[in-house]
Amino acid sequence: MKSLDQAQIGVEYVVIEVHTEDEEMKAFLFTLGCYSGQPITVVSRKKKNLVISIKDSRYNIDQELAKSILI
């Protein structure tokens, strides 16, 4: 198991868990469609942010969020 910030660009992974004690962060990621069993892909990296693809949508997230998503 590794976090999303360690993922390769263009490879589809499956979210295993959102690992954080911050309930607001969990709720935010859930609204994006990021929860266990969902396919997720890192589209690109920009400085300290990642562009990810979930459910045919793209989002820009920071390293803190990426580290809490286990794949």
C-alpha positions as CSV (number, residue, x, y, z in Angstrom):
1,M,0.0,0.0,0.0
2,K,1.3,3.5,-0.8
3,S,-0.1,7.0,-0.9
4,L,-1.3,8.8,-4.0
5,D,1.6,11.2,-3.9
6,Q,3.9,8.2,-4.8
7,A,1.8,7.2,-7.8
8,Q,3.0,7.1,-11.4
9,I,1.5,9.5,-13.9
10,G,-1.0,7.9,-16.2
11,V,-1.4,4.7,-14.2
12,E,-4.9,3.8,-12.9
13,Y,-5.0,2.8,-9.3
14,V,-7.8,1.8,-6.9
15,V,-8.4,3.8,-3.7
16,I,-8.0,1.4,-0.8
17,E,-8.6,3.9,2.0
18,V,-8.7,7.6,2.9
19,H,-6.5,7.7,5.9
20,T,-6.9,10.9,7.9
21,E,-8.3,11.9,11.3
22,D,-9.7,15.1,9.7
23,E,-13.4,14.5,9.1
24,E,-13.7,17.6,6.9
25,M,-11.0,16.3,4.6
26,K,-12.7,12.8,4.4
27,A,-16.0,14.5,3.6
28,F,-14.4,16.7,1.0
29,L,-12.7,13.8,-0.7
30,F,-16.0,11.8,-0.6
31,T,-17.8,14.6,-2.4
32,L,-15.1,14.4,-5.2
33,G,-15.9,10.6,-5.5
34,C,-12.7,9.6,-3.8
35,Y,-13.5,6.6,-1.6
36,S,-12.6,2.9,-1.2
37,G,-12.9,0.9,-4.5
38,Q,-12.9,3.9,-6.8
39,P,-10.4,4.1,-9.7
40,I,-8.1,7.1,-9.6
41,T,-5.4,8.3,-11.9
42,V,-2.7,11.0,-11.5
43,V,-2.8,13.0,-14.7
44,S,0.1,15.4,-13.9
45,R,2.2,17.0,-11.2
46,K,2.5,20.7,-10.9
47,K,5.0,21.9,-8.2
48,K,3.4,20.8,-5.0
49,N,0.0,19.8,-6.5
50,L,-1.3,16.8,-8.4
51,V,-4.0,16.8,-11.1
52,I,-6.1,13.6,-10.5
53,S,-8.9,12.0,-12.5
54,I,-11.8,10.4,-10.6
55,K,-15.1,9.5,-12.3
56,D,-14.4,11.3,-15.6
57,S,-13.6,14.5,-13.7
58,R,-10.2,16.2,-13.0
59,Y,-9.3,17.9,-9.8
60,N,-6.2,19.7,-8.5
61,I,-5.2,18.5,-5.0
62,D,-2.3,19.4,-2.7
63,Q,0.3,17.0,-1.3
64,E,-1.5,16.8,2.1
65,L,-4.6,15.4,0.4
66,A,-2.6,13.1,-1.8
67,K,-0.8,11.6,1.2
68,S,-4.1,10.8,2.8
69,I,-5.3,8.7,-0.2
70,L,-4.0,5.1,0.0
71,I,-3.8,3.1,-3.2
